């Protein structure tokens, strides 16, 4: 009601001069409105109006819903270039601290014990070795025992990132070291059980290595 009164209210005299308009009287306004509506509406006879209402469906409300694609589109992941630009795999300097990854090491030890059904003195070394080849080593403490590059020998730390060709480890001195897998032999110790792994056998991504079949071969010199 308030809006109707506002629409029909007369323009104040002080605004008439500013706007250059003149308010119509009530009778004049009604006559103009009726004339405008009559000229704007389609001219129809009473019979036409009756026929339209009887034989034509009138949709009071309708909204077209967008059809969803039945085939769900798989979200595309980031490519290698985008990952490099976003620095997805870079560990910030303030996070390169040995103590921050000790809880990860504790979880990894329990993971290996469960994977090997418990590390016992009578366990078959070859069986454990085969399971280690397919295991995830994030959190393991690795030591480089042999390498063609003498500067790598003796490096020890927690594995924080594994790529296809390199290991990234954090040392006790809070330094991030990048060790190539090829031409390197690593020692890993779990509950007194020490195993030596050849980096060349690990030149696969962890997800690929878990499904790969390894053949038992003799050891070889670097």
FILOBA-171054 format. One line per 4 residues: number of its first residue (from 1); for each residue x, y, z of C-alpha. Coordinates in nm, 3 decimals, padded with zeros to 5 digits. Layout:
% FILOBA-171054
NUM	X:Y:Z ~ ...
END
This chain:
% FILOBA-171054
1	00.000:00.000:00.000 ~ 00.280:00.236:00.090 ~ 00.447:00.179:-00.250 ~ 00.116:00.247:-00.434
5	00.072:00.574:-00.250 ~ 00.429:00.669:-00.331 ~ 00.382:00.599:-00.701 ~ 00.057:00.798:-00.717
9	00.185:01.089:-00.508 ~ 00.208:01.428:-00.675 ~ 00.546:01.579:-00.752 ~ 00.626:01.860:-00.507
13	00.598:02.211:-00.653 ~ 00.965:02.289:-00.586 ~ 01.068:01.992:-00.803 ~ 00.832:02.072:-01.088
17	01.038:02.374:-01.189 ~ 01.364:02.184:-01.156 ~ 01.243:01.883:-01.358 ~ 01.040:02.088:-01.604
21	00.726:01.879:-01.555 ~ 00.376:01.944:-01.430 ~ 00.172:01.704:-01.221 ~ -00.161:01.604:-01.370
25	-00.480:01.619:-01.176 ~ -00.645:01.298:-01.060 ~ -00.901:01.279:-01.337 ~ -00.645:01.356:-01.606
29	-00.409:01.089:-01.470 ~ -00.683:00.826:-01.467 ~ -00.786:00.908:-01.822 ~ -00.428:00.885:-01.945
33	-00.372:00.552:-01.769 ~ -00.688:00.396:-01.914 ~ -00.603:00.520:-02.263 ~ -00.248:00.386:-02.238
37	-00.360:00.043:-02.118 ~ -00.634:00.022:-02.386 ~ -00.394:00.109:-02.668 ~ -00.124:-00.126:-02.538
41	-00.345:-00.432:-02.500 ~ -00.439:-00.657:-02.789 ~ -00.793:-00.594:-02.913 ~ -00.997:-00.909:-02.859
45	-01.364:-00.987:-02.863 ~ -01.527:-01.154:-02.560 ~ -01.554:-01.477:-02.762 ~ -01.180:-01.473:-02.839
49	-01.096:-01.416:-02.474 ~ -01.320:-01.705:-02.368 ~ -01.172:-01.938:-02.630 ~ -00.818:-01.850:-02.527
53	-00.885:-01.924:-02.162 ~ -01.064:-02.253:-02.232 ~ -00.834:-02.410:-02.489 ~ -00.491:-02.277:-02.400
57	-00.271:-02.379:-02.111 ~ -00.131:-02.091:-01.916 ~ 00.208:-02.156:-01.754 ~ 00.221:-01.965:-01.429
61	00.585:-02.044:-01.349 ~ 00.850:-02.226:-01.540 ~ 01.223:-02.245:-01.507 ~ 01.447:-02.435:-01.744
65	01.708:-02.631:-01.553 ~ 02.041:-02.669:-01.725 ~ 02.103:-03.026:-01.832 ~ 02.392:-03.180:-01.651
69	02.643:-03.375:-01.847 ~ 02.582:-03.740:-01.773 ~ 02.946:-03.822:-01.828 ~ 03.136:-03.674:-01.536
73	03.444:-03.500:-01.659 ~ 03.755:-03.599:-01.471 ~ 03.937:-03.308:-01.319 ~ 04.269:-03.248:-01.488
77	04.572:-03.238:-01.265 ~ 04.866:-03.002:-01.286 ~ 05.133:-03.076:-01.544 ~ 05.506:-03.074:-01.466
81	05.556:-02.713:-01.576 ~ 05.269:-02.588:-01.359 ~ 05.402:-02.780:-01.060 ~ 05.744:-02.620:-01.104
85	05.592:-02.272:-01.135 ~ 05.383:-02.323:-00.822 ~ 05.683:-02.476:-00.640 ~ 05.472:-02.768:-00.527
89	05.769:-02.988:-00.438 ~ 05.990:-02.724:-00.279 ~ 06.038:-02.744:00.097 ~ 06.063:-02.401:00.253
93	06.389:-02.327:00.441 ~ 06.203:-02.281:00.770 ~ 06.062:-02.634:00.731 ~ 06.400:-02.797:00.665
97	06.442:-02.915:01.023 ~ 06.532:-03.270:01.123 ~ 06.315:-03.272:01.435 ~ 06.002:-03.186:01.236
101	06.026:-03.519:01.050 ~ 06.095:-03.745:01.349 ~ 05.722:-03.822:01.395 ~ 05.712:-03.925:01.028
105	06.004:-04.160:01.094 ~ 05.819:-04.321:01.386 ~ 05.515:-04.380:01.164 ~ 05.736:-04.528:00.892
109	05.895:-04.777:01.135 ~ 05.554:-04.902:01.245 ~ 05.445:-04.921:00.879 ~ 05.746:-05.143:00.789
113	05.695:-05.368:01.092 ~ 05.331:-05.423:00.994 ~ 05.428:-05.475:00.628 ~ 05.680:-05.745:00.719
117	05.448:-05.909:00.976 ~ 05.694:-05.824:01.249 ~ 06.074:-05.824:01.217 ~ 06.192:-06.132:01.402
121	06.538:-06.297:01.421 ~ 06.405:-06.593:01.221 ~ 06.256:-06.384:00.941 ~ 06.363:-06.471:00.588
125	06.597:-06.192:00.468 ~ 06.504:-06.238:00.101 ~ 06.131:-06.208:00.178 ~ 06.188:-05.889:00.375
129	06.413:-05.755:00.099 ~ 06.140:-05.810:-00.162 ~ 05.886:-05.628:00.055 ~ 06.125:-05.338:00.111
133	06.173:-05.301:-00.265 ~ 05.800:-05.227:-00.298 ~ 05.761:-05.025:00.021 ~ 05.723:-04.650:00.056
137	06.038:-04.503:00.212 ~ 05.915:-04.155:00.305 ~ 06.021:-04.120:00.668 ~ 06.300:-04.380:00.656
141	06.649:-04.296:00.780 ~ 06.884:-04.366:00.489 ~ 07.263:-04.378:00.497 ~ 07.475:-04.371:00.183
145	07.727:-04.655:00.230 ~ 07.866:-04.671:-00.124 ~ 07.866:-04.428:-00.414 ~ 08.070:-04.337:-00.718
149	08.074:-03.985:-00.577 ~ 08.279:-04.004:-00.252 ~ 08.120:-03.686:-00.112 ~ 07.786:-03.867:-00.074
153	07.926:-04.155:00.135 ~ 07.829:-04.129:00.501 ~ 07.538:-03.891:00.441 ~ 07.254:-03.985:00.675
157	06.908:-03.836:00.709 ~ 06.533:-03.882:00.696 ~ 06.386:-03.928:00.349 ~ 06.136:-03.646:00.294
161	06.088:-03.663:-00.083 ~ 06.139:-03.937:-00.339 ~ 06.152:-03.871:-00.710 ~ 06.221:-04.107:-00.997
165	06.597:-04.055:-00.994 ~ 06.682:-03.891:-00.660 ~ 06.619:-03.905:-00.286 ~ 06.584:-03.585:-00.084
169	06.685:-03.627:00.279 ~ 06.709:-03.399:00.583 ~ 07.024:-03.447:00.790 ~ 07.063:-03.392:01.165
173	07.236:-03.064:01.077 ~ 06.905:-02.947:00.923 ~ 07.044:-02.957:00.571 ~ 06.850:-03.076:00.266
177	07.059:-03.319:00.059 ~ 06.975:-03.447:-00.289 ~ 07.121:-03.794:-00.347 ~ 07.101:-03.962:-00.691
181	06.973:-04.318:-00.680 ~ 07.192:-04.452:-00.956 ~ 07.543:-04.564:-00.857 ~ 07.453:-04.542:-00.486
185	07.389:-04.804:-00.217 ~ 07.180:-04.710:00.086 ~ 07.153:-04.872:00.426 ~ 06.824:-04.865:00.614
189	06.780:-04.989:00.971 ~ 06.454:-05.093:01.141 ~ 06.450:-05.241:01.491 ~ 06.803:-05.375:01.454
193	06.739:-05.519:01.107 ~ 06.976:-05.358:00.856 ~ 06.913:-05.385:00.484 ~ 07.117:-05.252:00.192
197	06.926:-05.135:-00.111 ~ 07.067:-05.049:-00.453 ~ 06.948:-04.715:-00.583 ~ 06.925:-04.847:-00.940
201	06.639:-05.075:-00.828 ~ 06.457:-04.769:-00.698 ~ 06.464:-04.570:-01.021 ~ 06.087:-04.575:-01.033
205	05.821:-04.371:-00.863 ~ 05.695:-04.521:-00.539 ~ 05.353:-04.591:-00.695 ~ 05.514:-04.766:-00.993
209	05.757:-04.964:-00.778 ~ 05.477:-05.115:-00.567 ~ 05.335:-05.290:-00.875 ~ 05.669:-05.390:-01.033
213	05.806:-05.743:-01.019 ~ 06.174:-05.755:-00.928 ~ 06.400:-06.043:-01.020 ~ 06.643:-06.169:-00.759
217	06.997:-06.103:-00.883 ~ 07.339:-06.123:-00.727 ~ 07.508:-05.816:-00.592 ~ 07.741:-05.616:-00.812
221	08.022:-05.369:-00.761 ~ 07.976:-05.003:-00.842
END
